[in-house]
Amino acid sequence: MNYTELFDSIQSYTENNFPAFTLADSSTDTTTEQINRFIQQAEQRIYNTVQFPSIRKNVKGVVSSGNKYLACPSDFLAVYSMAIISGVVGGDLDTGTYEYLLNKDVNYIRQAYPQPDDTGLPKYYALFGPAISGSTITNELTFILGPTPDANYNVELHYYYYPQSIVTSGTSWLGDNFDTVLLYGSLVEAYTYMKGEQDVMAFYEAKYKEALGLAKRLGDGMERQDAYRSGQYRQPVT
């Protein structure tokens, strides 16, 4: 299901074209803005309920010698894994050795490595909070590493993020592979906005939960059966 099909289906199922109207500040909430909002709210709910591989991203960067802080990507939500790549030859990362860091609290790293000259190959990381530049607090998070890097190291970060919305791209992995959960999630948001009849709302909620259960079976079950990391959520599949 692409964006146009989803847009039309929301109007058809709810029997509502969601006409534009003027807000108190004289701005206009258009039909497209209203329906896009329903879709994006549904996407956010789904992505925070099911850990599809499609919401994971991989980036590489460099940690600098003597600097224990590392900026998070702008679209970062949560860590899946972080690895230091040591012993790289000729800039070819495939020649290096991956050393996966363990997630700890900031206070653990501060206690274990209290001095700036406590340096070495980093073993641990923690989310440190927003970066501060002068008096400006940015919206982006940073990592703190322990111990402080004793050299420049390549780093690979595997993390969760929100994929580009179907309202922007026109298509999405979710729309192509699990359109039922996206459709009924959007209908729940739309009908909530409409303050619709309780029995119809209950029907949409039930259909959404049914589709979400199937999505979790795929994302948190079938795609995790041979997962190496026992710490990640895994739903039994029968």
MARDO-420057 format. One line per field, with one value per atom (N, C-alpha, C): z, x, y; residue in one letter; chain. Coordinates in nm, 2 decimals, padded with zeros to 4 digits. Layout:
! residues N
c3	c(Z_...) $
c1	c(X_...) $
c2	c(Y_...) $
residuo	c(A_...) $
cadena	c(A_...) $
//
This chain:
! residues 238
c3	c(00.00_00.00_00.00_-00.10_-00.10_-00.03_-00.03_00.04_-00.02_-00.15_-00.21_-00.17_-00.18_-00.14_00.00_00.09_00.23_00.26_00.20_00.21_00.17_00.06_00.01_00.10_00.15_00.23_00.36_00.42_00.54_00.52_00.41_00.38_00.36_00.29_00.25_00.37_00.46_00.57_00.67_00.69_00.79_00.73_00.60_00.53_00.57_00.56_00.60_00.52_00.45_00.37_00.44_00.57_00.66_00.59_00.57_00.51_00.58_00.51_00.58_00.66_00.77_00.85_00.91_00.95_01.00_01.15_01.20_01.35_01.41_01.54_01.62_01.58_01.54_01.51_01.36_01.29_01.15_01.05_01.10_01.01_00.97_00.87_00.81_00.83_00.88_00.89_00.77_00.67_00.55_00.56_00.46_00.46_00.46_00.38_00.37_00.51_00.57_00.70_00.81_00.81_00.90_00.88_00.76_00.73_00.75_00.71_00.73_00.88_00.96_01.11_01.16_01.11_01.16_01.12_01.00_00.95_01.03_01.06_01.13_01.27_01.33_01.47_01.48_01.38_01.37_01.35_01.26_01.24_01.37_01.44_01.57_01.67_01.68_01.77_01.74_01.61_01.56_01.58_01.54_01.56_01.70_01.79_01.93_02.00_01.92_01.97_01.92_01.79_01.72_01.68_01.71_01.67_01.54_01.43_01.30_01.27_01.19_01.15_01.06_01.00_00.92_00.99_01.13_01.21_01.27_01.22_01.26_01.15_01.19_01.10_01.15_01.05_01.08_01.03_01.12_01.07_01.13_01.07_01.11_01.13_01.23_01.26_01.33_01.39_01.46_01.60_01.70_01.83_01.84_01.89_01.89_02.02_02.01_02.12_02.22_02.35_02.46_02.47_02.39_02.40_02.43_02.55_02.59_02.54_02.47_02.43_02.28_02.24_02.10_02.07_01.97_01.94_01.88_01.92_01.86_01.72_01.63_01.51_01.53_01.44_01.46_01.47_01.40_01.41_01.51_01.60_01.70_01.80_01.82_01.92_02.04_02.00_02.11_02.04_02.13_02.08_02.06_01.95_01.93_01.97_01.91_01.95_01.91_01.99_01.95_01.96_01.86_01.86_01.82_01.89_01.85_01.75_01.64_01.54_01.55_01.61_01.63_01.53_01.52_01.43_01.28_01.24_01.10_01.02_00.91_00.82_00.69_00.66_00.54_00.52_00.63_00.62_00.59_00.57_00.54_00.67_00.70_00.82_00.83_00.72_00.72_00.78_00.79_00.84_00.99_01.05_01.20_01.28_01.41_01.50_01.57_01.57_01.64_01.79_01.87_02.01_02.06_02.09_02.13_02.27_02.28_02.41_02.49_02.62_02.71_02.76_02.76_02.81_02.96_03.01_03.16_03.19_03.32_03.36_03.36_03.35_03.35_03.48_03.59_03.72_03.73_03.66_03.66_03.59_03.48_03.40_03.48_03.54_03.62_03.74_03.80_03.92_03.87_03.76_03.72_03.66_03.59_03.52_03.56_03.69_03.74_03.68_03.63_03.58_03.42_03.36_03.22_03.16_03.24_03.18_03.20_03.25_03.25_03.11_03.03_02.89_02.85_02.74_02.69_02.58_02.54_02.44_02.51_02.47_02.53_02.55_02.66_02.69_02.72_02.76_02.80_02.74_02.73_02.69_02.77_02.77_02.84_02.76_02.77_02.71_02.81_02.77_02.86_02.86_02.76_02.76_02.65_02.64_02.53_02.53_02.41_02.40_02.43_02.49_02.52_02.45_02.38_02.31_02.37_02.46_02.52_02.61_02.59_02.66_02.59_02.48_02.39_02.42_02.45_02.47_02.35_02.28_02.16_02.19_02.08_02.10_02.09_02.05_02.02_02.15_02.16_02.27_02.24_02.35_02.33_02.41_02.37_02.45_02.53_02.64_02.72_02.72_02.69_02.68_02.80_02.83_02.94_02.90_02.92_02.95_02.83_02.85_02.75_02.64_02.51_02.40_02.41_02.40_02.40_02.26_02.16_02.02_01.94_01.82_01.73_01.69_01.71_01.68_01.59_01.49_01.42_01.51_01.49_01.57_01.48_01.51_01.43_01.53_01.50_01.58_01.50_01.57_01.51_01.61_01.55_01.64_01.58_01.67_01.62_01.59_01.48_01.44_01.37_01.35_01.28_01.13_01.05_00.90_00.85_00.73_00.66_00.65_00.68_00.68_00.54_00.53_00.40_00.34_00.43_00.38_00.31_00.33_00.27_00.15_00.16_00.06_-00.04_00.00_-00.09_-00.08_-00.04_00.00_00.12_00.18_00.30_00.32_00.39_00.42_00.49_00.58_00.65_00.55_00.47_00.37_00.27_00.23_00.14_00.20_00.33_00.39_00.50_00.56_00.67_00.66_00.55_00.54_00.63_00.68_00.76_00.89_00.95_01.08_01.06_00.95_00.92_00.89_00.82_00.79_00.91_00.99_01.11_01.22_01.23_01.32_01.28_01.15_01.11_01.13_01.11_01.13_01.28_01.37_01.51_01.54_01.49_01.51_01.45_01.33_01.26_01.33_01.38_01.44_01.58_01.65_01.78_01.76_01.65_01.62_01.59_01.52_01.49_01.61_01.72_01.84_01.79_01.72_01.66_01.76_01.70_01.79_01.85_01.98_02.06_02.00_01.94_01.88_01.76_01.68_01.56_01.61_01.71_01.76_01.82_01.89_01.94_01.83_01.72_01.61_01.55_01.53_01.47_01.57_01.70_01.80_01.79_01.78_01.78_01.65_01.54_01.41_01.42_01.48_01.49_01.58_01.69_01.79_01.72_01.64_01.57_01.47_01.39_01.30_01.37_01.48_01.56_01.61_01.65_01.70_01.59_01.47_01.36_01.33_01.34_01.31_01.42_01.54_01.65_01.63_01.58_01.55_01.45_01.35_01.25_01.31_01.36_01.40_01.52_01.62_01.75_01.77_01.67_01.68_01.57_01.45_01.34_01.30_01.31_01.27_01.38_01.49_01.61_01.66_01.58_01.64_01.66_01.58_01.59_01.64_01.71_01.76_01.86_01.84_01.93_02.07_02.06_02.19_02.26_02.38_02.45_02.53_02.54_02.61_02.54_02.40_02.33_02.34_02.32_02.33_02.22_02.26_02.16_02.20_02.10_02.12_02.07_02.16_02.11_01.99_01.90_01.78_01.77_01.75_01.74_01.60) $
c1	c(00.09_00.00_00.09_00.07_00.15_00.07_00.13_00.07_-00.06_-00.08_-00.20_-00.31_-00.28_-00.38_-00.42_-00.32_-00.35_-00.44_-00.40_-00.48_-00.62_-00.64_-00.78_-00.86_-00.79_-00.85_-00.90_-00.82_-00.86_-00.99_-01.00_-01.12_-01.24_-01.21_-01.32_-01.37_-01.28_-01.33_-01.40_-01.35_-01.42_-01.54_-01.55_-01.65_-01.64_-01.52_-01.49_-01.37_-01.39_-01.29_-01.20_-01.23_-01.15_-01.12_-01.23_-01.22_-01.13_-01.06_-00.98_-01.06_-01.00_-01.07_-00.96_-01.01_-00.93_-00.91_-00.79_-00.77_-00.78_-00.77_-00.79_-00.68_-00.56_-00.46_-00.46_-00.57_-00.60_-00.52_-00.44_-00.38_-00.48_-00.45_-00.54_-00.48_-00.57_-00.53_-00.59_-00.51_-00.56_-00.60_-00.67_-00.70_-00.58_-00.48_-00.35_-00.28_-00.28_-00.21_-00.28_-00.41_-00.48_-00.45_-00.46_-00.45_-00.30_-00.21_-00.07_-00.04_-00.10_-00.08_-00.13_-00.24_-00.29_-00.19_-00.14_-00.05_00.08_00.14_00.26_00.25_00.14_00.11_00.10_00.04_00.03_00.17_00.25_00.38_00.46_00.45_00.53_00.49_00.36_00.31_00.36_00.36_00.40_00.55_00.63_00.77_00.82_00.74_00.77_00.71_00.64_00.58_00.65_00.69_00.75_00.89_00.99_01.13_01.17_01.11_01.14_01.29_01.36_01.49_01.50_01.39_01.38_01.40_01.39_01.41_01.55_01.64_01.77_01.86_01.96_02.05_02.20_02.29_02.43_02.52_02.60_02.69_02.83_02.93_03.07_03.12_03.21_03.27_03.41_03.46_03.59_03.57_03.63_03.65_03.79_03.80_03.93_04.01_04.14_04.23_04.21_04.19_04.18_04.04_03.95_03.81_03.71_03.66_03.57_03.43_03.40_03.26_03.25_03.13_03.10_02.95_02.94_02.80_02.71_02.59_02.49_02.44_02.40_02.34_02.22_02.18_02.07_01.94_01.93_01.80_01.81_01.90_01.92_01.80_01.76_01.66_01.71_01.78_01.83_01.94_02.03_02.15_02.10_02.15_02.14_02.28_02.38_02.52_02.62_02.73_02.84_02.97_03.06_03.18_03.30_03.41_03.54_03.61_03.66_03.73_03.88_03.95_04.10_04.18_04.31_04.40_04.36_04.31_04.27_04.40_04.41_04.53_04.49_04.56_04.54_04.40_04.33_04.20_04.09_04.12_04.02_03.97_03.84_03.78_03.76_03.76_03.74_03.87_03.98_04.10_04.11_04.02_04.02_03.95_03.96_03.89_03.78_03.66_03.55_03.55_03.55_03.54_03.41_03.31_03.18_03.18_03.13_03.13_03.01_03.02_02.91_02.84_02.71_02.64_02.64_02.67_02.68_02.61_02.59_02.54_02.66_02.62_02.73_02.80_02.73_02.80_02.90_02.88_02.97_03.10_03.09_03.21_03.28_03.21_03.28_03.35_03.29_03.36_03.48_03.46_03.57_03.69_03.66_03.76_03.75_03.79_03.76_03.85_03.97_04.06_04.07_04.09_04.09_04.20_04.31_04.42_04.41_04.29_04.26_04.22_04.32_04.30_04.33_04.28_04.30_04.19_04.18_04.08_03.94_03.85_03.72_03.65_03.59_03.52_03.37_03.34_03.20_03.15_03.02_02.96_02.83_02.79_02.67_02.61_02.48_02.42_02.44_02.50_02.54_02.44_02.36_02.26_02.29_02.21_02.23_02.36_02.41_02.54_02.52_02.62_02.60_02.72_02.68_02.78_02.76_02.85_02.84_02.71_02.62_02.49_02.38_02.41_02.31_02.31_02.19_02.17_02.11_02.17_02.12_02.02_01.95_01.85_01.91_02.04_02.10_02.18_02.18_02.24_02.39_02.47_02.61_02.63_02.74_02.78_02.91_02.93_03.05_03.11_03.24_03.32_03.41_03.43_03.53_03.61_03.74_03.82_03.83_03.89_03.90_03.99_03.96_04.04_04.18_04.28_04.42_04.47_04.39_04.42_04.30_04.31_04.19_04.15_04.02_03.97_03.84_03.83_03.70_03.60_03.47_03.36_03.25_03.17_03.05_02.93_02.83_02.71_02.59_02.53_02.40_02.29_02.20_02.10_01.96_01.86_01.72_01.69_01.61_01.57_01.43_01.36_01.24_01.27_01.23_01.25_01.17_01.20_01.13_00.98_00.89_00.75_00.70_00.60_00.53_00.47_00.44_00.38_00.49_00.62_00.73_00.78_00.80_00.86_00.76_00.63_00.53_00.52_00.62_00.62_00.71_00.69_00.77_00.77_00.87_00.88_00.75_00.70_00.57_00.46_00.44_00.34_00.34_00.47_00.49_00.46_00.50_00.50_00.40_00.35_00.25_00.15_00.08_-00.01_-00.13_-00.17_-00.29_-00.26_-00.15_-00.12_-00.11_-00.06_-00.05_-00.19_-00.27_-00.40_-00.49_-00.49_-00.58_-00.52_-00.39_-00.33_-00.37_-00.37_-00.41_-00.56_-00.64_-00.79_-00.82_-00.74_-00.76_-00.73_-00.62_-00.59_-00.70_-00.74_-00.84_-00.97_-01.02_-01.15_-01.14_-01.03_-01.01_-01.03_-00.97_-00.98_-01.12_-01.20_-01.34_-01.43_-01.38_-01.46_-01.58_-01.55_-01.65_-01.72_-01.82_-01.90_-01.81_-01.85_-01.76_-01.75_-01.86_-01.86_-01.77_-01.77_-01.68_-01.54_-01.52_-01.38_-01.33_-01.41_-01.37_-01.34_-01.41_-01.38_-01.24_-01.21_-01.09_-00.97_-00.99_-00.89_-00.86_-00.97_-00.95_-00.88_-00.91_-00.84_-00.70_-00.67_-00.53_-00.45_-00.51_-00.44_-00.41_-00.51_-00.49_-00.38_-00.37_-00.27_-00.13_-00.14_-00.01_00.04_-00.04_00.00_00.07_00.02_00.09_00.22_00.23_00.35_00.45_00.41_00.51_00.56_00.47_00.52_00.63_00.62_00.73_00.85_00.83_00.94_01.01_00.93_00.99_01.00_00.95_00.96_01.03_00.97_01.03_01.17_01.18_01.31_01.41_01.38_01.47_01.50_01.46_01.47_01.62_01.71_01.85_01.93_01.87_01.95_02.05_02.17_02.29_02.27_02.22_02.21_02.08_02.10_01.98_01.92_01.98_01.93_01.82_01.81_01.71_01.58_01.47_01.34_01.32_01.26_01.23_01.10_01.01_00.88_00.88_00.84_00.83_00.74_00.78_00.70_00.66_00.54_00.49_00.44) $
c2	c(-00.12_00.00_00.12_00.21_00.33_00.45_00.56_00.68_00.72_00.72_00.76_00.66_00.54_00.43_00.44_00.47_00.48_00.60_00.71_00.84_00.82_00.76_00.74_00.64_00.54_00.44_00.50_00.59_00.65_00.73_00.81_00.88_00.79_00.68_00.59_00.52_00.46_00.38_00.47_00.59_00.68_00.76_00.75_00.83_00.98_01.03_01.16_01.22_01.33_01.39_01.48_01.50_01.58_01.72_01.80_01.93_02.02_02.11_02.21_02.31_02.36_02.45_02.55_02.67_02.77_02.76_02.77_02.76_02.90_02.91_03.03_03.14_03.09_03.18_03.22_03.19_03.22_03.13_03.03_02.94_02.83_02.76_02.66_02.52_02.43_02.29_02.22_02.19_02.13_01.98_01.93_01.79_01.71_01.74_01.66_01.67_01.78_01.79_01.71_01.70_01.62_01.47_01.43_01.28_01.24_01.33_01.30_01.28_01.37_01.36_01.22_01.18_01.05_00.94_00.94_00.84_00.84_00.96_00.97_00.93_00.96_00.92_00.76_00.70_00.56_00.49_00.55_00.50_00.50_00.61_00.62_00.52_00.50_00.40_00.26_00.23_00.09_00.07_00.17_00.16_00.15_00.20_00.19_00.07_-00.01_-00.14_-00.26_-00.25_-00.37_-00.33_-00.41_-00.38_-00.44_-00.39_-00.44_-00.41_-00.50_-00.47_-00.34_-00.30_-00.18_-00.05_-00.06_00.06_00.07_-00.02_-00.02_00.04_00.12_00.18_00.16_00.16_00.14_00.26_00.31_00.42_00.40_00.45_00.44_00.58_00.59_00.72_00.70_00.80_00.80_00.86_00.79_00.86_00.91_01.03_01.10_01.07_01.06_01.04_01.15_01.11_01.21_01.27_01.23_01.28_01.17_01.17_01.06_01.07_01.18_01.21_01.18_01.13_01.10_01.14_01.22_01.27_01.16_01.16_01.07_01.12_01.03_01.08_01.16_01.25_01.34_01.27_01.15_01.07_00.95_00.96_00.85_00.84_00.72_00.69_00.61_00.49_00.40_00.32_00.27_00.19_00.04_-00.01_-00.16_-00.22_-00.16_-00.21_-00.10_-00.10_-00.01_-00.09_-00.07_-00.14_-00.05_-00.07_-00.01_-00.10_-00.05_-00.13_-00.10_-00.19_-00.17_-00.25_-00.21_-00.28_-00.27_-00.16_-00.14_-00.11_-00.18_-00.16_-00.09_00.02_00.09_00.15_00.18_00.24_00.14_00.01_-00.09_-00.14_-00.11_-00.15_-00.30_-00.37_-00.51_-00.58_-00.51_-00.57_-00.56_-00.48_-00.46_-00.56_-00.55_-00.64_-00.56_-00.61_-00.55_-00.58_-00.48_-00.49_-00.43_-00.51_-00.45_-00.39_-00.27_-00.20_-00.24_-00.24_-00.27_-00.14_-00.15_-00.03_-00.02_00.09_00.12_00.25_00.28_00.41_00.51_00.64_00.74_00.73_00.71_00.71_00.60_00.48_00.37_00.41_00.48_00.52_00.63_00.72_00.83_00.77_00.67_00.60_00.52_00.45_00.35_00.43_00.54_00.62_00.77_00.80_00.94_01.04_01.00_01.10_01.11_01.22_01.24_01.15_01.13_01.05_00.90_00.86_00.71_00.67_00.64_00.61_00.47_00.43_00.29_00.27_00.14_00.11_00.11_00.19_00.20_00.06_00.04_-00.09_-00.06_00.06_00.09_00.22_00.23_00.35_00.38_00.50_00.54_00.66_00.68_00.80_00.91_01.02_01.13_01.24_01.26_01.37_01.46_01.57_01.66_01.73_01.76_01.84_01.98_02.05_02.19_02.27_02.37_02.45_02.60_02.64_02.77_02.76_02.85_02.85_02.78_02.72_02.66_02.51_02.46_02.32_02.26_02.17_02.11_02.00_01.96_01.85_01.72_01.71_01.58_01.53_01.40_01.33_01.30_01.27_01.23_01.11_01.03_00.92_00.96_00.90_00.91_00.77_00.76_00.63_00.61_00.49_00.46_00.33_00.34_00.46_00.56_00.67_00.77_00.71_00.73_00.67_00.71_00.62_00.65_00.67_00.66_00.68_00.71_00.75_00.76_00.62_00.59_00.46_00.47_00.38_00.37_00.31_00.36_00.31_00.28_00.17_00.14_00.14_00.22_00.23_00.17_00.08_00.02_00.07_00.14_00.21_00.21_00.24_00.25_00.39_00.41_00.54_00.53_00.64_00.64_00.65_00.54_00.55_00.67_00.70_00.81_00.77_00.86_00.84_00.82_00.74_00.71_00.84_00.94_01.06_01.14_01.12_01.19_01.11_00.98_00.90_00.85_00.84_00.78_00.63_00.57_00.42_00.40_00.29_00.25_00.10_00.05_-00.09_-00.14_-00.06_-00.09_-00.10_00.00_00.00_-00.12_-00.16_-00.26_-00.40_-00.42_-00.55_-00.57_-00.47_-00.49_-00.37_-00.36_-00.24_-00.25_-00.37_-00.38_-00.30_-00.32_-00.25_-00.10_-00.06_00.08_00.14_00.07_00.12_00.13_00.03_00.03_00.12_00.13_00.23_00.37_00.40_00.53_00.56_00.45_00.47_00.49_00.43_00.45_00.60_00.65_00.79_00.89_00.85_00.94_00.94_00.82_00.81_00.87_00.86_00.93_01.08_01.13_01.28_01.31_01.22_01.25_01.24_01.18_01.15_01.06_00.96_00.87_00.78_00.71_00.61_00.51_00.47_00.38_00.24_00.20_00.06_00.05_00.16_00.16_00.18_00.26_00.28_00.15_00.07_-00.06_-00.15_-00.15_-00.24_-00.20_-00.07_-00.03_-00.07_-00.05_-00.09_-00.24_-00.32_-00.46_-00.51_-00.45_-00.48_-00.44_-00.32_-00.28_-00.37_-00.41_-00.50_-00.64_-00.68_-00.81_-00.80_-00.69_-00.67_-00.65_-00.58_-00.55_-00.68_-00.77_-00.90_-00.98_-00.98_-01.04_-00.98_-00.84_-00.77_-00.81_-00.82_-00.85_-01.00_-01.08_-01.22_-01.22_-01.13_-01.12_-01.05_-00.93_-00.84_-00.89_-00.93_-00.97_-01.12_-01.20_-01.34_-01.41_-01.42_-01.49_-01.44_-01.30_-01.24_-01.24_-01.30_-01.31_-01.45_-01.55_-01.69_-01.73_-01.68_-01.72_-01.60_-01.51_-01.39_-01.43_-01.37_-01.41_-01.34_-01.22_-01.14_-01.19_-01.25_-01.30_-01.18_-01.07_-00.95_-00.88_-00.89_-00.82_-00.89_-00.82_-00.87_-00.98_-01.09_-01.20_-01.26_-01.26_-01.32_-01.47_-01.56_-01.70_-01.72_-01.80_-01.83_-01.98_-02.00_-02.14_-02.17) $
residuo	c(M_M_M_N_N_N_Y_Y_Y_T_T_T_E_E_E_L_L_L_F_F_F_D_D_D_S_S_S_I_I_I_Q_Q_Q_S_S_S_Y_Y_Y_T_T_T_E_E_E_N_N_N_N_N_N_F_F_F_P_P_P_A_A_A_F_F_F_T_T_T_L_L_L_A_A_A_D_D_D_S_S_S_S_S_S_T_T_T_D_D_D_T_T_T_T_T_T_T_T_T_E_E_E_Q_Q_Q_I_I_I_N_N_N_R_R_R_F_F_F_I_I_I_Q_Q_Q_Q_Q_Q_A_A_A_E_E_E_Q_Q_Q_R_R_R_I_I_I_Y_Y_Y_N_N_N_T_T_T_V_V_V_Q_Q_Q_F_F_F_P_P_P_S_S_S_I_I_I_R_R_R_K_K_K_N_N_N_V_V_V_K_K_K_G_G_G_V_V_V_V_V_V_S_S_S_S_S_S_G_G_G_N_N_N_K_K_K_Y_Y_Y_L_L_L_A_A_A_C_C_C_P_P_P_S_S_S_D_D_D_F_F_F_L_L_L_A_A_A_V_V_V_Y_Y_Y_S_S_S_M_M_M_A_A_A_I_I_I_I_I_I_S_S_S_G_G_G_V_V_V_V_V_V_G_G_G_G_G_G_D_D_D_L_L_L_D_D_D_T_T_T_G_G_G_T_T_T_Y_Y_Y_E_E_E_Y_Y_Y_L_L_L_L_L_L_N_N_N_K_K_K_D_D_D_V_V_V_N_N_N_Y_Y_Y_I_I_I_R_R_R_Q_Q_Q_A_A_A_Y_Y_Y_P_P_P_Q_Q_Q_P_P_P_D_D_D_D_D_D_T_T_T_G_G_G_L_L_L_P_P_P_K_K_K_Y_Y_Y_Y_Y_Y_A_A_A_L_L_L_F_F_F_G_G_G_P_P_P_A_A_A_I_I_I_S_S_S_G_G_G_S_S_S_T_T_T_I_I_I_T_T_T_N_N_N_E_E_E_L_L_L_T_T_T_F_F_F_I_I_I_L_L_L_G_G_G_P_P_P_T_T_T_P_P_P_D_D_D_A_A_A_N_N_N_Y_Y_Y_N_N_N_V_V_V_E_E_E_L_L_L_H_H_H_Y_Y_Y_Y_Y_Y_Y_Y_Y_Y_Y_Y_P_P_P_Q_Q_Q_S_S_S_I_I_I_V_V_V_T_T_T_S_S_S_G_G_G_T_T_T_S_S_S_W_W_W_L_L_L_G_G_G_D_D_D_N_N_N_F_F_F_D_D_D_T_T_T_V_V_V_L_L_L_L_L_L_Y_Y_Y_G_G_G_S_S_S_L_L_L_V_V_V_E_E_E_A_A_A_Y_Y_Y_T_T_T_Y_Y_Y_M_M_M_K_K_K_G_G_G_E_E_E_Q_Q_Q_D_D_D_V_V_V_M_M_M_A_A_A_F_F_F_Y_Y_Y_E_E_E_A_A_A_K_K_K_Y_Y_Y_K_K_K_E_E_E_A_A_A_L_L_L_G_G_G_L_L_L_A_A_A_K_K_K_R_R_R_L_L_L_G_G_G_D_D_D_G_G_G_M_M_M_E_E_E_R_R_R_Q_Q_Q_D_D_D_A_A_A_Y_Y_Y_R_R_R_S_S_S_G_G_G_Q_Q_Q_Y_Y_Y_R_R_R_Q_Q_Q_P_P_P_V_V_V_T_T_T) $
cadena	c(A_A_A_A_A_A_A_A_A_A_A_A_A_A_A_A_A_A_A_A_A_A_A_A_A_A_A_A_A_A_A_A_A_A_A_A_A_A_A_A_A_A_A_A_A_A_A_A_A_A_A_A_A_A_A_A_A_A_A_A_A_A_A_A_A_A_A_A_A_A_A_A_A_A_A_A_A_A_A_A_A_A_A_A_A_A_A_A_A_A_A_A_A_A_A_A_A_A_A_A_A_A_A_A_A_A_A_A_A_A_A_A_A_A_A_A_A_A_A_A_A_A_A_A_A_A_A_A_A_A_A_A_A_A_A_A_A_A_A_A_A_A_A_A_A_A_A_A_A_A_A_A_A_A_A_A_A_A_A_A_A_A_A_A_A_A_A_A_A_A_A_A_A_A_A_A_A_A_A_A_A_A_A_A_A_A_A_A_A_A_A_A_A_A_A_A_A_A_A_A_A_A_A_A_A_A_A_A_A_A_A_A_A_A_A_A_A_A_A_A_A_A_A_A_A_A_A_A_A_A_A_A_A_A_A_A_A_A_A_A_A_A_A_A_A_A_A_A_A_A_A_A_A_A_A_A_A_A_A_A_A_A_A_A_A_A_A_A_A_A_A_A_A_A_A_A_A_A_A_A_A_A_A_A_A_A_A_A_A_A_A_A_A_A_A_A_A_A_A_A_A_A_A_A_A_A_A_A_A_A_A_A_A_A_A_A_A_A_A_A_A_A_A_A_A_A_A_A_A_A_A_A_A_A_A_A_A_A_A_A_A_A_A_A_A_A_A_A_A_A_A_A_A_A_A_A_A_A_A_A_A_A_A_A_A_A_A_A_A_A_A_A_A_A_A_A_A_A_A_A_A_A_A_A_A_A_A_A_A_A_A_A_A_A_A_A_A_A_A_A_A_A_A_A_A_A_A_A_A_A_A_A_A_A_A_A_A_A_A_A_A_A_A_A_A_A_A_A_A_A_A_A_A_A_A_A_A_A_A_A_A_A_A_A_A_A_A_A_A_A_A_A_A_A_A_A_A_A_A_A_A_A_A_A_A_A_A_A_A_A_A_A_A_A_A_A_A_A_A_A_A_A_A_A_A_A_A_A_A_A_A_A_A_A_A_A_A_A_A_A_A_A_A_A_A_A_A_A_A_A_A_A_A_A_A_A_A_A_A_A_A_A_A_A_A_A_A_A_A_A_A_A_A_A_A_A_A_A_A_A_A_A_A_A_A_A_A_A_A_A_A_A_A_A_A_A_A_A_A_A_A_A_A_A_A_A_A_A_A_A_A_A_A_A_A_A_A_A_A_A_A_A_A_A_A_A_A_A_A_A_A_A_A_A_A_A_A_A_A_A_A_A_A_A_A_A_A_A_A_A_A_A_A_A_A_A_A_A_A_A_A_A_A_A_A_A_A_A_A_A_A_A_A_A_A_A_A_A_A_A_A_A_A_A_A_A_A_A_A_A_A_A_A_A_A_A_A_A_A_A_A_A_A_A_A_A_A_A_A_A_A_A_A_A_A_A_A_A_A_A_A_A_A_A_A_A_A_A_A_A_A_A_A_A_A_A_A_A_A_A_A_A_A_A_A_A_A_A_A_A_A_A_A_A) $
//
